[in-house]
């Protein structure tokens, strides 16, 4: 009986000791409410929304037309026509027949003649320089006889609006005397029903006299530059 009572006292002592241990554990630092609480899960990272620069992009998936400053880049404009008025071409001009000049050397030949170049196009063009002169070979260009040309005066650019004219004057070594005449130099006079006039940049043009034929000596001619003023 005494042995059984001892066992009961030993068991009670163990129970009491266990209870004391539990009470001591409950009063430890972990009792502040944080113990046993799982750490908070960090929030998912959200990408920042892009900031608008104020520019717009081209349609159809094209590249943006804005620069780094956000301003719309200027669109290159079409190139303006350059070089001003273009020179007259062979298709632009028409050369008139020649007529006796009011002022010409004495003699019985042609002496001097004036002629004009008209702008027959629908746009303005320019003409600069002196004509070339050749006696026409009766329809055979290879038989044309170029005359020795002497320039008189200074050439300047003439702007021809549609329908406007530029003028030049041809002064020959005149034929003297009656009938077929003669040349002071002793050469034989030459006569041409038509001349071939070369216009700078605008081709060659065959012309006649309005009152007779071209008669001259020594196959020489003095020409003035094309001008907007009709020479006498």
PyMOL CGO cylinders between C-alpha atoms (Angstrom):
from pymol import cmd
from pymol.cgo import CYLINDER

trace = [
    CYLINDER, 0.00, 0.00, 0.00, 2.80, 2.37, 0.85, 0.3, 1, 1, 1, 1, 1, 1,
    CYLINDER, 2.80, 2.37, 0.85, 4.49, 1.54, -2.47, 0.3, 1, 1, 1, 1, 1, 1,
    CYLINDER, 4.49, 1.54, -2.47, 1.31, 2.48, -4.41, 0.3, 1, 1, 1, 1, 1, 1,
    CYLINDER, 1.31, 2.48, -4.41, 0.97, 5.76, -2.55, 0.3, 1, 1, 1, 1, 1, 1,
    CYLINDER, 0.97, 5.76, -2.55, 4.56, 6.62, -3.42, 0.3, 1, 1, 1, 1, 1, 1,
    CYLINDER, 4.56, 6.62, -3.42, 3.91, 6.06, -7.07, 0.3, 1, 1, 1, 1, 1, 1,
    CYLINDER, 3.91, 6.06, -7.07, 0.90, 8.33, -6.97, 0.3, 1, 1, 1, 1, 1, 1,
    CYLINDER, 0.90, 8.33, -6.97, 2.94, 11.11, -5.35, 0.3, 1, 1, 1, 1, 1, 1,
    CYLINDER, 2.94, 11.11, -5.35, 5.70, 10.75, -7.96, 0.3, 1, 1, 1, 1, 1, 1,
    CYLINDER, 5.70, 10.75, -7.96, 3.17, 10.96, -10.83, 0.3, 1, 1, 1, 1, 1, 1,
    CYLINDER, 3.17, 10.96, -10.83, 1.58, 14.05, -9.35, 0.3, 1, 1, 1, 1, 1, 1,
    CYLINDER, 1.58, 14.05, -9.35, 4.97, 15.71, -9.05, 0.3, 1, 1, 1, 1, 1, 1,
    CYLINDER, 4.97, 15.71, -9.05, 5.73, 15.04, -12.70, 0.3, 1, 1, 1, 1, 1, 1,
    CYLINDER, 5.73, 15.04, -12.70, 2.39, 16.52, -13.78, 0.3, 1, 1, 1, 1, 1, 1,
    CYLINDER, 2.39, 16.52, -13.78, 3.04, 19.63, -11.73, 0.3, 1, 1, 1, 1, 1, 1,
    CYLINDER, 3.04, 19.63, -11.73, 6.50, 20.06, -13.23, 0.3, 1, 1, 1, 1, 1, 1,
    CYLINDER, 6.50, 20.06, -13.23, 5.11, 19.71, -16.76, 0.3, 1, 1, 1, 1, 1, 1,
    CYLINDER, 5.11, 19.71, -16.76, 2.45, 22.29, -16.08, 0.3, 1, 1, 1, 1, 1, 1,
    CYLINDER, 2.45, 22.29, -16.08, 5.03, 24.74, -14.77, 0.3, 1, 1, 1, 1, 1, 1,
    CYLINDER, 5.03, 24.74, -14.77, 7.10, 24.29, -17.92, 0.3, 1, 1, 1, 1, 1, 1,
    CYLINDER, 7.10, 24.29, -17.92, 4.10, 25.07, -20.11, 0.3, 1, 1, 1, 1, 1, 1,
    CYLINDER, 4.10, 25.07, -20.11, 3.33, 28.24, -18.13, 0.3, 1, 1, 1, 1, 1, 1,
    CYLINDER, 3.33, 28.24, -18.13, 6.91, 29.43, -18.40, 0.3, 1, 1, 1, 1, 1, 1,
    CYLINDER, 6.91, 29.43, -18.40, 6.94, 28.84, -22.18, 0.3, 1, 1, 1, 1, 1, 1,
    CYLINDER, 6.94, 28.84, -22.18, 3.73, 30.83, -22.66, 0.3, 1, 1, 1, 1, 1, 1,
    CYLINDER, 3.73, 30.83, -22.66, 5.28, 33.85, -20.91, 0.3, 1, 1, 1, 1, 1, 1,
    CYLINDER, 5.28, 33.85, -20.91, 8.35, 33.99, -23.24, 0.3, 1, 1, 1, 1, 1, 1,
    CYLINDER, 8.35, 33.99, -23.24, 9.20, 36.78, -25.74, 0.3, 1, 1, 1, 1, 1, 1,
    CYLINDER, 9.20, 36.78, -25.74, 7.27, 35.06, -28.51, 0.3, 1, 1, 1, 1, 1, 1,
    CYLINDER, 7.27, 35.06, -28.51, 4.02, 35.99, -26.75, 0.3, 1, 1, 1, 1, 1, 1,
    CYLINDER, 4.02, 35.99, -26.75, 3.98, 39.52, -28.28, 0.3, 1, 1, 1, 1, 1, 1,
    CYLINDER, 3.98, 39.52, -28.28, 1.74, 38.36, -31.12, 0.3, 1, 1, 1, 1, 1, 1,
    CYLINDER, 1.74, 38.36, -31.12, 4.44, 38.20, -33.80, 0.3, 1, 1, 1, 1, 1, 1,
    CYLINDER, 4.44, 38.20, -33.80, 5.47, 34.66, -33.04, 0.3, 1, 1, 1, 1, 1, 1,
    CYLINDER, 5.47, 34.66, -33.04, 4.04, 32.06, -35.33, 0.3, 1, 1, 1, 1, 1, 1,
    CYLINDER, 4.04, 32.06, -35.33, 2.79, 34.69, -37.84, 0.3, 1, 1, 1, 1, 1, 1,
    CYLINDER, 2.79, 34.69, -37.84, 4.09, 33.98, -41.37, 0.3, 1, 1, 1, 1, 1, 1,
    CYLINDER, 4.09, 33.98, -41.37, 5.94, 36.90, -43.09, 0.3, 1, 1, 1, 1, 1, 1,
    CYLINDER, 5.94, 36.90, -43.09, 3.84, 38.99, -45.46, 0.3, 1, 1, 1, 1, 1, 1,
    CYLINDER, 3.84, 38.99, -45.46, 4.11, 38.08, -49.16, 0.3, 1, 1, 1, 1, 1, 1,
    CYLINDER, 4.11, 38.08, -49.16, 5.73, 40.99, -51.10, 0.3, 1, 1, 1, 1, 1, 1,
    CYLINDER, 5.73, 40.99, -51.10, 3.40, 42.70, -53.59, 0.3, 1, 1, 1, 1, 1, 1,
    CYLINDER, 3.40, 42.70, -53.59, 3.91, 41.88, -57.28, 0.3, 1, 1, 1, 1, 1, 1,
    CYLINDER, 3.91, 41.88, -57.28, 5.91, 44.50, -59.18, 0.3, 1, 1, 1, 1, 1, 1,
    CYLINDER, 5.91, 44.50, -59.18, 3.70, 46.49, -61.63, 0.3, 1, 1, 1, 1, 1, 1,
    CYLINDER, 3.70, 46.49, -61.63, 5.42, 48.13, -64.68, 0.3, 1, 1, 1, 1, 1, 1,
    CYLINDER, 5.42, 48.13, -64.68, 5.14, 51.90, -64.76, 0.3, 1, 1, 1, 1, 1, 1,
    CYLINDER, 5.14, 51.90, -64.76, 2.85, 53.30, -67.47, 0.3, 1, 1, 1, 1, 1, 1,
    CYLINDER, 2.85, 53.30, -67.47, 4.75, 55.01, -70.35, 0.3, 1, 1, 1, 1, 1, 1,
    CYLINDER, 4.75, 55.01, -70.35, 4.80, 58.79, -70.30, 0.3, 1, 1, 1, 1, 1, 1,
    CYLINDER, 4.80, 58.79, -70.30, 3.49, 60.50, -73.47, 0.3, 1, 1, 1, 1, 1, 1,
    CYLINDER, 3.49, 60.50, -73.47, 5.79, 62.99, -75.20, 0.3, 1, 1, 1, 1, 1, 1,
    CYLINDER, 5.79, 62.99, -75.20, 2.93, 64.79, -76.89, 0.3, 1, 1, 1, 1, 1, 1,
    CYLINDER, 2.93, 64.79, -76.89, 3.91, 63.70, -80.42, 0.3, 1, 1, 1, 1, 1, 1,
    CYLINDER, 3.91, 63.70, -80.42, 1.94, 61.50, -82.79, 0.3, 1, 1, 1, 1, 1, 1,
    CYLINDER, 1.94, 61.50, -82.79, 3.17, 58.66, -84.92, 0.3, 1, 1, 1, 1, 1, 1,
    CYLINDER, 3.17, 58.66, -84.92, 2.59, 58.22, -88.59, 0.3, 1, 1, 1, 1, 1, 1,
    CYLINDER, 2.59, 58.22, -88.59, -0.18, 55.97, -89.77, 0.3, 1, 1, 1, 1, 1, 1,
    CYLINDER, -0.18, 55.97, -89.77, 0.28, 52.51, -91.13, 0.3, 1, 1, 1, 1, 1, 1,
    CYLINDER, 0.28, 52.51, -91.13, 2.83, 51.52, -88.49, 0.3, 1, 1, 1, 1, 1, 1,
    CYLINDER, 2.83, 51.52, -88.49, 5.35, 54.09, -89.68, 0.3, 1, 1, 1, 1, 1, 1,
    CYLINDER, 5.35, 54.09, -89.68, 8.06, 55.55, -87.52, 0.3, 1, 1, 1, 1, 1, 1,
    CYLINDER, 8.06, 55.55, -87.52, 7.22, 58.34, -85.12, 0.3, 1, 1, 1, 1, 1, 1,
    CYLINDER, 7.22, 58.34, -85.12, 7.43, 61.82, -86.56, 0.3, 1, 1, 1, 1, 1, 1,
    CYLINDER, 7.43, 61.82, -86.56, 8.45, 63.38, -83.26, 0.3, 1, 1, 1, 1, 1, 1,
    CYLINDER, 8.45, 63.38, -83.26, 11.93, 64.26, -82.20, 0.3, 1, 1, 1, 1, 1, 1,
    CYLINDER, 11.93, 64.26, -82.20, 13.47, 63.98, -78.77, 0.3, 1, 1, 1, 1, 1, 1,
    CYLINDER, 13.47, 63.98, -78.77, 11.81, 67.23, -77.66, 0.3, 1, 1, 1, 1, 1, 1,
    CYLINDER, 11.81, 67.23, -77.66, 8.32, 65.87, -78.29, 0.3, 1, 1, 1, 1, 1, 1,
    CYLINDER, 8.32, 65.87, -78.29, 7.64, 68.45, -81.05, 0.3, 1, 1, 1, 1, 1, 1,
    CYLINDER, 7.64, 68.45, -81.05, 6.52, 67.27, -84.48, 0.3, 1, 1, 1, 1, 1, 1,
    CYLINDER, 6.52, 67.27, -84.48, 9.46, 67.17, -86.88, 0.3, 1, 1, 1, 1, 1, 1,
    CYLINDER, 9.46, 67.17, -86.88, 8.97, 69.36, -90.02, 0.3, 1, 1, 1, 1, 1, 1,
    CYLINDER, 8.97, 69.36, -90.02, 8.19, 67.54, -93.25, 0.3, 1, 1, 1, 1, 1, 1,
    CYLINDER, 8.19, 67.54, -93.25, 10.64, 68.49, -96.07, 0.3, 1, 1, 1, 1, 1, 1,
    CYLINDER, 10.64, 68.49, -96.07, 8.87, 70.57, -98.71, 0.3, 1, 1, 1, 1, 1, 1,
    CYLINDER, 8.87, 70.57, -98.71, 9.15, 69.97, -102.42, 0.3, 1, 1, 1, 1, 1, 1,
    CYLINDER, 9.15, 69.97, -102.42, 12.15, 71.64, -103.96, 0.3, 1, 1, 1, 1, 1, 1,
    CYLINDER, 12.15, 71.64, -103.96, 11.32, 74.93, -105.54, 0.3, 1, 1, 1, 1, 1, 1,
    CYLINDER, 11.32, 74.93, -105.54, 12.21, 75.25, -109.26, 0.3, 1, 1, 1, 1, 1, 1,
    CYLINDER, 12.21, 75.25, -109.26, 15.69, 76.57, -109.54, 0.3, 1, 1, 1, 1, 1, 1,
    CYLINDER, 15.69, 76.57, -109.54, 17.82, 78.27, -112.10, 0.3, 1, 1, 1, 1, 1, 1,
    CYLINDER, 17.82, 78.27, -112.10, 15.25, 80.90, -113.10, 0.3, 1, 1, 1, 1, 1, 1,
    CYLINDER, 15.25, 80.90, -113.10, 14.06, 81.21, -116.72, 0.3, 1, 1, 1, 1, 1, 1,
    CYLINDER, 14.06, 81.21, -116.72, 15.52, 78.63, -119.07, 0.3, 1, 1, 1, 1, 1, 1,
    CYLINDER, 15.52, 78.63, -119.07, 17.28, 79.45, -122.36, 0.3, 1, 1, 1, 1, 1, 1,
    CYLINDER, 17.28, 79.45, -122.36, 15.19, 79.30, -125.50, 0.3, 1, 1, 1, 1, 1, 1,
    CYLINDER, 15.19, 79.30, -125.50, 15.41, 76.06, -127.46, 0.3, 1, 1, 1, 1, 1, 1,
    CYLINDER, 15.41, 76.06, -127.46, 14.89, 75.33, -131.15, 0.3, 1, 1, 1, 1, 1, 1,
    CYLINDER, 14.89, 75.33, -131.15, 11.26, 74.42, -130.47, 0.3, 1, 1, 1, 1, 1, 1,
    CYLINDER, 11.26, 74.42, -130.47, 10.59, 77.72, -128.71, 0.3, 1, 1, 1, 1, 1, 1,
    CYLINDER, 10.59, 77.72, -128.71, 11.57, 80.20, -131.41, 0.3, 1, 1, 1, 1, 1, 1,
    CYLINDER, 11.57, 80.20, -131.41, 10.66, 81.30, -134.90, 0.3, 1, 1, 1, 1, 1, 1,
    CYLINDER, 10.66, 81.30, -134.90, 13.06, 83.45, -136.94, 0.3, 1, 1, 1, 1, 1, 1,
    CYLINDER, 13.06, 83.45, -136.94, 11.51, 86.08, -139.21, 0.3, 1, 1, 1, 1, 1, 1,
    CYLINDER, 11.51, 86.08, -139.21, 12.57, 86.86, -142.75, 0.3, 1, 1, 1, 1, 1, 1,
    CYLINDER, 12.57, 86.86, -142.75, 15.00, 89.76, -143.02, 0.3, 1, 1, 1, 1, 1, 1,
    CYLINDER, 15.00, 89.76, -143.02, 14.26, 93.24, -144.31, 0.3, 1, 1, 1, 1, 1, 1,
    CYLINDER, 14.26, 93.24, -144.31, 16.48, 96.05, -145.51, 0.3, 1, 1, 1, 1, 1, 1,
    CYLINDER, 16.48, 96.05, -145.51, 17.87, 98.09, -142.62, 0.3, 1, 1, 1, 1, 1, 1,
    CYLINDER, 17.87, 98.09, -142.62, 17.24, 101.83, -142.59, 0.3, 1, 1, 1, 1, 1, 1,
    CYLINDER, 17.24, 101.83, -142.59, 20.93, 102.46, -141.93, 0.3, 1, 1, 1, 1, 1, 1,
    CYLINDER, 20.93, 102.46, -141.93, 23.28, 100.57, -144.25, 0.3, 1, 1, 1, 1, 1, 1,
    CYLINDER, 23.28, 100.57, -144.25, 26.57, 101.07, -146.09, 0.3, 1, 1, 1, 1, 1, 1,
    CYLINDER, 26.57, 101.07, -146.09, 26.42, 102.82, -149.47, 0.3, 1, 1, 1, 1, 1, 1,
    CYLINDER, 26.42, 102.82, -149.47, 26.25, 100.57, -152.51, 0.3, 1, 1, 1, 1, 1, 1,
    CYLINDER, 26.25, 100.57, -152.51, 23.85, 98.60, -154.61, 0.3, 1, 1, 1, 1, 1, 1,
    CYLINDER, 23.85, 98.60, -154.61, 23.87, 95.34, -152.68, 0.3, 1, 1, 1, 1, 1, 1,
    CYLINDER, 23.87, 95.34, -152.68, 21.85, 94.38, -149.60, 0.3, 1, 1, 1, 1, 1, 1,
    CYLINDER, 21.85, 94.38, -149.60, 24.11, 96.46, -147.38, 0.3, 1, 1, 1, 1, 1, 1,
    CYLINDER, 24.11, 96.46, -147.38, 22.39, 95.62, -144.07, 0.3, 1, 1, 1, 1, 1, 1,
    CYLINDER, 22.39, 95.62, -144.07, 19.34, 93.71, -142.92, 0.3, 1, 1, 1, 1, 1, 1,
    CYLINDER, 19.34, 93.71, -142.92, 17.44, 93.30, -139.66, 0.3, 1, 1, 1, 1, 1, 1,
    CYLINDER, 17.44, 93.30, -139.66, 15.60, 90.20, -138.46, 0.3, 1, 1, 1, 1, 1, 1,
    CYLINDER, 15.60, 90.20, -138.46, 13.93, 89.00, -135.29, 0.3, 1, 1, 1, 1, 1, 1,
    CYLINDER, 13.93, 89.00, -135.29, 13.57, 85.86, -133.21, 0.3, 1, 1, 1, 1, 1, 1,
    CYLINDER, 13.57, 85.86, -133.21, 10.10, 85.43, -131.68, 0.3, 1, 1, 1, 1, 1, 1,
    CYLINDER, 10.10, 85.43, -131.68, 9.21, 83.26, -128.71, 0.3, 1, 1, 1, 1, 1, 1,
    CYLINDER, 9.21, 83.26, -128.71, 6.47, 81.01, -130.05, 0.3, 1, 1, 1, 1, 1, 1,
    CYLINDER, 6.47, 81.01, -130.05, 6.14, 78.91, -126.88, 0.3, 1, 1, 1, 1, 1, 1,
    CYLINDER, 6.14, 78.91, -126.88, 3.76, 79.31, -123.94, 0.3, 1, 1, 1, 1, 1, 1,
    CYLINDER, 3.76, 79.31, -123.94, 6.53, 80.02, -121.45, 0.3, 1, 1, 1, 1, 1, 1,
    CYLINDER, 6.53, 80.02, -121.45, 9.25, 82.64, -121.06, 0.3, 1, 1, 1, 1, 1, 1,
    CYLINDER, 9.25, 82.64, -121.06, 12.78, 81.85, -122.19, 0.3, 1, 1, 1, 1, 1, 1,
    CYLINDER, 12.78, 81.85, -122.19, 16.08, 83.69, -122.53, 0.3, 1, 1, 1, 1, 1, 1,
    CYLINDER, 16.08, 83.69, -122.53, 18.35, 84.45, -125.46, 0.3, 1, 1, 1, 1, 1, 1,
    CYLINDER, 18.35, 84.45, -125.46, 21.98, 85.54, -125.20, 0.3, 1, 1, 1, 1, 1, 1,
    CYLINDER, 21.98, 85.54, -125.20, 24.68, 86.13, -127.79, 0.3, 1, 1, 1, 1, 1, 1,
    CYLINDER, 24.68, 86.13, -127.79, 25.17, 86.62, -131.51, 0.3, 1, 1, 1, 1, 1, 1,
    CYLINDER, 25.17, 86.62, -131.51, 23.84, 84.82, -134.58, 0.3, 1, 1, 1, 1, 1, 1,
    CYLINDER, 23.84, 84.82, -134.58, 25.94, 82.83, -136.99, 0.3, 1, 1, 1, 1, 1, 1,
    CYLINDER, 25.94, 82.83, -136.99, 25.36, 83.43, -140.71, 0.3, 1, 1, 1, 1, 1, 1,
    CYLINDER, 25.36, 83.43, -140.71, 25.79, 81.20, -143.75, 0.3, 1, 1, 1, 1, 1, 1,
    CYLINDER, 25.79, 81.20, -143.75, 24.67, 81.44, -147.35, 0.3, 1, 1, 1, 1, 1, 1,
    CYLINDER, 24.67, 81.44, -147.35, 22.18, 78.61, -147.96, 0.3, 1, 1, 1, 1, 1, 1,
    CYLINDER, 22.18, 78.61, -147.96, 23.28, 76.00, -150.48, 0.3, 1, 1, 1, 1, 1, 1,
    CYLINDER, 23.28, 76.00, -150.48, 20.02, 75.78, -152.42, 0.3, 1, 1, 1, 1, 1, 1,
    CYLINDER, 20.02, 75.78, -152.42, 18.56, 73.08, -150.22, 0.3, 1, 1, 1, 1, 1, 1,
    CYLINDER, 18.56, 73.08, -150.22, 21.87, 71.24, -149.74, 0.3, 1, 1, 1, 1, 1, 1,
    CYLINDER, 21.87, 71.24, -149.74, 23.19, 71.97, -146.21, 0.3, 1, 1, 1, 1, 1, 1,
    CYLINDER, 23.19, 71.97, -146.21, 26.62, 70.59, -147.10, 0.3, 1, 1, 1, 1, 1, 1,
    CYLINDER, 26.62, 70.59, -147.10, 26.88, 73.39, -149.66, 0.3, 1, 1, 1, 1, 1, 1,
    CYLINDER, 26.88, 73.39, -149.66, 26.12, 76.14, -147.14, 0.3, 1, 1, 1, 1, 1, 1,
    CYLINDER, 26.12, 76.14, -147.14, 28.75, 78.89, -147.20, 0.3, 1, 1, 1, 1, 1, 1,
    CYLINDER, 28.75, 78.89, -147.20, 29.54, 80.17, -143.68, 0.3, 1, 1, 1, 1, 1, 1,
    CYLINDER, 29.54, 80.17, -143.68, 30.31, 83.89, -143.62, 0.3, 1, 1, 1, 1, 1, 1,
    CYLINDER, 30.31, 83.89, -143.62, 33.11, 85.30, -141.50, 0.3, 1, 1, 1, 1, 1, 1,
    CYLINDER, 33.11, 85.30, -141.50, 31.30, 86.94, -138.59, 0.3, 1, 1, 1, 1, 1, 1,
    CYLINDER, 31.30, 86.94, -138.59, 32.49, 90.00, -136.66, 0.3, 1, 1, 1, 1, 1, 1,
    CYLINDER, 32.49, 90.00, -136.66, 30.67, 90.75, -133.38, 0.3, 1, 1, 1, 1, 1, 1,
    CYLINDER, 30.67, 90.75, -133.38, 29.59, 94.29, -132.59, 0.3, 1, 1, 1, 1, 1, 1,
    CYLINDER, 29.59, 94.29, -132.59, 28.61, 95.49, -129.12, 0.3, 1, 1, 1, 1, 1, 1,
    CYLINDER, 28.61, 95.49, -129.12, 28.22, 93.55, -125.87, 0.3, 1, 1, 1, 1, 1, 1,
    CYLINDER, 28.22, 93.55, -125.87, 25.91, 90.56, -125.52, 0.3, 1, 1, 1, 1, 1, 1,
    CYLINDER, 25.91, 90.56, -125.52, 23.36, 90.57, -122.71, 0.3, 1, 1, 1, 1, 1, 1,
    CYLINDER, 23.36, 90.57, -122.71, 20.56, 88.20, -121.77, 0.3, 1, 1, 1, 1, 1, 1,
    CYLINDER, 20.56, 88.20, -121.77, 17.15, 88.98, -123.26, 0.3, 1, 1, 1, 1, 1, 1,
    CYLINDER, 17.15, 88.98, -123.26, 14.12, 87.45, -121.54, 0.3, 1, 1, 1, 1, 1, 1,
    CYLINDER, 14.12, 87.45, -121.54, 11.38, 86.68, -124.03, 0.3, 1, 1, 1, 1, 1, 1,
    CYLINDER, 11.38, 86.68, -124.03, 7.85, 86.26, -122.77, 0.3, 1, 1, 1, 1, 1, 1,
    CYLINDER, 7.85, 86.26, -122.77, 5.48, 84.36, -125.10, 0.3, 1, 1, 1, 1, 1, 1,
    CYLINDER, 5.48, 84.36, -125.10, 5.18, 86.33, -128.33, 0.3, 1, 1, 1, 1, 1, 1,
    CYLINDER, 5.18, 86.33, -128.33, 8.06, 88.72, -127.55, 0.3, 1, 1, 1, 1, 1, 1,
    CYLINDER, 8.06, 88.72, -127.55, 10.94, 89.29, -129.99, 0.3, 1, 1, 1, 1, 1, 1,
    CYLINDER, 10.94, 89.29, -129.99, 14.69, 89.74, -129.90, 0.3, 1, 1, 1, 1, 1, 1,
    CYLINDER, 14.69, 89.74, -129.90, 16.37, 91.58, -132.78, 0.3, 1, 1, 1, 1, 1, 1,
    CYLINDER, 16.37, 91.58, -132.78, 19.72, 91.51, -134.54, 0.3, 1, 1, 1, 1, 1, 1,
    CYLINDER, 19.72, 91.51, -134.54, 21.28, 93.34, -137.49, 0.3, 1, 1, 1, 1, 1, 1,
    CYLINDER, 21.28, 93.34, -137.49, 23.51, 91.97, -140.23, 0.3, 1, 1, 1, 1, 1, 1,
    CYLINDER, 23.51, 91.97, -140.23, 25.84, 94.45, -141.96, 0.3, 1, 1, 1, 1, 1, 1,
    CYLINDER, 25.84, 94.45, -141.96, 27.56, 93.18, -145.11, 0.3, 1, 1, 1, 1, 1, 1,
    CYLINDER, 27.56, 93.18, -145.11, 30.46, 94.40, -147.24, 0.3, 1, 1, 1, 1, 1, 1,
    CYLINDER, 30.46, 94.40, -147.24, 28.25, 96.04, -149.83, 0.3, 1, 1, 1, 1, 1, 1,
    CYLINDER, 28.25, 96.04, -149.83, 28.30, 95.47, -153.56, 0.3, 1, 1, 1, 1, 1, 1,
    CYLINDER, 28.30, 95.47, -153.56, 29.09, 98.54, -155.67, 0.3, 1, 1, 1, 1, 1, 1,
    CYLINDER, 29.09, 98.54, -155.67, 28.06, 99.54, -159.20, 0.3, 1, 1, 1, 1, 1, 1,
    CYLINDER, 28.06, 99.54, -159.20, 25.26, 98.53, -161.51, 0.3, 1, 1, 1, 1, 1, 1,
    CYLINDER, 25.26, 98.53, -161.51, 24.21, 95.25, -163.07, 0.3, 1, 1, 1, 1, 1, 1,
    CYLINDER, 24.21, 95.25, -163.07, 26.12, 92.44, -161.32, 0.3, 1, 1, 1, 1, 1, 1,
    CYLINDER, 26.12, 92.44, -161.32, 28.23, 95.05, -159.51, 0.3, 1, 1, 1, 1, 1, 1,
    CYLINDER, 28.23, 95.05, -159.51, 31.70, 94.63, -158.16, 0.3, 1, 1, 1, 1, 1, 1,
    CYLINDER, 31.70, 94.63, -158.16, 33.58, 94.40, -154.88, 0.3, 1, 1, 1, 1, 1, 1,
    CYLINDER, 33.58, 94.40, -154.88, 36.07, 97.05, -153.79, 0.3, 1, 1, 1, 1, 1, 1,
    CYLINDER, 36.07, 97.05, -153.79, 38.41, 94.22, -152.78, 0.3, 1, 1, 1, 1, 1, 1,
    CYLINDER, 38.41, 94.22, -152.78, 38.37, 92.84, -156.32, 0.3, 1, 1, 1, 1, 1, 1,
    CYLINDER, 38.37, 92.84, -156.32, 36.43, 89.72, -155.27, 0.3, 1, 1, 1, 1, 1, 1,
    CYLINDER, 36.43, 89.72, -155.27, 33.37, 88.56, -157.17, 0.3, 1, 1, 1, 1, 1, 1,
    CYLINDER, 33.37, 88.56, -157.17, 30.07, 89.57, -155.52, 0.3, 1, 1, 1, 1, 1, 1,
    CYLINDER, 30.07, 89.57, -155.52, 27.96, 86.75, -154.10, 0.3, 1, 1, 1, 1, 1, 1,
    CYLINDER, 27.96, 86.75, -154.10, 24.20, 86.54, -153.86, 0.3, 1, 1, 1, 1, 1, 1,
    CYLINDER, 24.20, 86.54, -153.86, 22.03, 84.14, -151.87, 0.3, 1, 1, 1, 1, 1, 1,
    CYLINDER, 22.03, 84.14, -151.87, 18.24, 83.77, -152.08, 0.3, 1, 1, 1, 1, 1, 1,
    CYLINDER, 18.24, 83.77, -152.08, 18.28, 82.61, -148.46, 0.3, 1, 1, 1, 1, 1, 1,
    CYLINDER, 18.28, 82.61, -148.46, 20.58, 82.61, -145.43, 0.3, 1, 1, 1, 1, 1, 1,
    CYLINDER, 20.58, 82.61, -145.43, 20.91, 80.12, -142.60, 0.3, 1, 1, 1, 1, 1, 1,
    CYLINDER, 20.91, 80.12, -142.60, 20.83, 81.95, -139.24, 0.3, 1, 1, 1, 1, 1, 1,
    CYLINDER, 20.83, 81.95, -139.24, 22.17, 80.17, -136.17, 0.3, 1, 1, 1, 1, 1, 1,
    CYLINDER, 22.17, 80.17, -136.17, 20.48, 81.21, -132.91, 0.3, 1, 1, 1, 1, 1, 1,
    CYLINDER, 20.48, 81.21, -132.91, 22.54, 80.49, -129.74, 0.3, 1, 1, 1, 1, 1, 1,
    CYLINDER, 22.54, 80.49, -129.74, 21.12, 77.34, -128.16, 0.3, 1, 1, 1, 1, 1, 1,
    CYLINDER, 21.12, 77.34, -128.16, 18.10, 77.37, -130.45, 0.3, 1, 1, 1, 1, 1, 1,
    CYLINDER, 18.10, 77.37, -130.45, 19.21, 75.77, -133.70, 0.3, 1, 1, 1, 1, 1, 1,
    CYLINDER, 19.21, 75.77, -133.70, 19.62, 76.93, -137.30, 0.3, 1, 1, 1, 1, 1, 1,
    CYLINDER, 19.62, 76.93, -137.30, 16.86, 78.62, -139.30, 0.3, 1, 1, 1, 1, 1, 1,
    CYLINDER, 16.86, 78.62, -139.30, 16.67, 79.38, -143.02, 0.3, 1, 1, 1, 1, 1, 1,
    CYLINDER, 16.67, 79.38, -143.02, 15.32, 82.81, -143.91, 0.3, 1, 1, 1, 1, 1, 1,
    CYLINDER, 15.32, 82.81, -143.91, 14.83, 84.96, -147.03, 0.3, 1, 1, 1, 1, 1, 1,
    CYLINDER, 14.83, 84.96, -147.03, 14.71, 88.68, -147.73, 0.3, 1, 1, 1, 1, 1, 1,
    CYLINDER, 14.71, 88.68, -147.73, 11.31, 90.33, -147.81, 0.3, 1, 1, 1, 1, 1, 1,
    CYLINDER, 11.31, 90.33, -147.81, 12.48, 92.56, -150.70, 0.3, 1, 1, 1, 1, 1, 1,
    CYLINDER, 12.48, 92.56, -150.70, 15.09, 90.91, -152.91, 0.3, 1, 1, 1, 1, 1, 1,
    CYLINDER, 15.09, 90.91, -152.91, 18.08, 88.66, -152.28, 0.3, 1, 1, 1, 1, 1, 1,
    CYLINDER, 18.08, 88.66, -152.28, 21.16, 88.83, -150.08, 0.3, 1, 1, 1, 1, 1, 1,
    CYLINDER, 21.16, 88.83, -150.08, 24.03, 90.32, -152.11, 0.3, 1, 1, 1, 1, 1, 1,
    CYLINDER, 24.03, 90.32, -152.11, 27.41, 90.89, -150.48, 0.3, 1, 1, 1, 1, 1, 1,
    CYLINDER, 27.41, 90.89, -150.48, 31.17, 90.99, -150.98, 0.3, 1, 1, 1, 1, 1, 1,
    CYLINDER, 31.17, 90.99, -150.98, 34.05, 89.11, -149.40, 0.3, 1, 1, 1, 1, 1, 1,
    CYLINDER, 34.05, 89.11, -149.40, 31.76, 86.67, -147.53, 0.3, 1, 1, 1, 1, 1, 1,
    CYLINDER, 31.76, 86.67, -147.53, 31.96, 88.84, -144.41, 0.3, 1, 1, 1, 1, 1, 1,
    CYLINDER, 31.96, 88.84, -144.41, 29.23, 90.12, -142.11, 0.3, 1, 1, 1, 1, 1, 1,
    CYLINDER, 29.23, 90.12, -142.11, 29.15, 92.16, -138.91, 0.3, 1, 1, 1, 1, 1, 1,
    CYLINDER, 29.15, 92.16, -138.91, 26.39, 91.20, -136.44, 0.3, 1, 1, 1, 1, 1, 1,
    CYLINDER, 26.39, 91.20, -136.44, 25.07, 92.83, -133.29, 0.3, 1, 1, 1, 1, 1, 1,
    CYLINDER, 25.07, 92.83, -133.29, 24.00, 90.78, -130.27, 0.3, 1, 1, 1, 1, 1, 1,
    CYLINDER, 24.00, 90.78, -130.27, 20.36, 89.88, -129.90, 0.3, 1, 1, 1, 1, 1, 1,
    CYLINDER, 20.36, 89.88, -129.90, 18.48, 92.73, -128.22, 0.3, 1, 1, 1, 1, 1, 1,
    CYLINDER, 18.48, 92.73, -128.22, 14.95, 93.56, -127.18, 0.3, 1, 1, 1, 1, 1, 1,
    CYLINDER, 14.95, 93.56, -127.18, 15.30, 96.84, -129.13, 0.3, 1, 1, 1, 1, 1, 1,
    CYLINDER, 15.30, 96.84, -129.13, 14.86, 96.81, -132.89, 0.3, 1, 1, 1, 1, 1, 1,
    CYLINDER, 14.86, 96.81, -132.89, 18.00, 98.26, -134.55, 0.3, 1, 1, 1, 1, 1, 1,
    CYLINDER, 18.00, 98.26, -134.55, 17.77, 100.85, -137.33, 0.3, 1, 1, 1, 1, 1, 1,
]
cmd.load_cgo(trace, "trace")
